[in-house]
């Protein structure tokens, strides 16, 4: 018995407005990673909840 491909998805972010995920790859750059992580942390903390 072989597995059959099931293309059905249950993801919530699969609509027309979904742009994908940002991925940045830089070799040997822990400093750059920490800076980007800090920027992201600042954005997330500074965002106001939409209730």
N, C-alpha and C positions, 0 to 999 in steps of 0.2 A: 504494500500500500504506500502511495506517495502523497506528500502534502500537496494540497491544492492552494493556489494563490487566492487570497481573499482581500481585494482592494478596498473594502469598506473601512472607513476611519471613524473614530469616535472623538477626534480632537476638536476642541472648541475654537481653535484659531486657524481654521482651514477655509474661511470665507474669502470673498473678493478683496477685502481690505487688508488681509494679512500680507505683510511685506517680507517676512522671513526673520532670521536671527542674525545679528551682527557678530561676525567672528573676526578677530584680529590675531594674526600669528607673527611674532617677531622672535628671532633666535637670540638667546642670551641677553634678555632685557628684563630682569626682575624689577628694575627701577621703573621702567615704562609701565609694566603690569600694575605696580602699586599705585602709580599716578592715575591710571585709567580706573582702577578699582576705587580710588578716592573720589574721582569725579562722579562715578556711578552712585556711590554711597551718598554723596552730597545731593544728587538729583533725587534719589529715592527719599531721603530724609526731608528734603525741602518740599516735596510734593504734598499738596493738600488732599485729604481723602474726599472722594465724591460720594457723599451719602445723601 
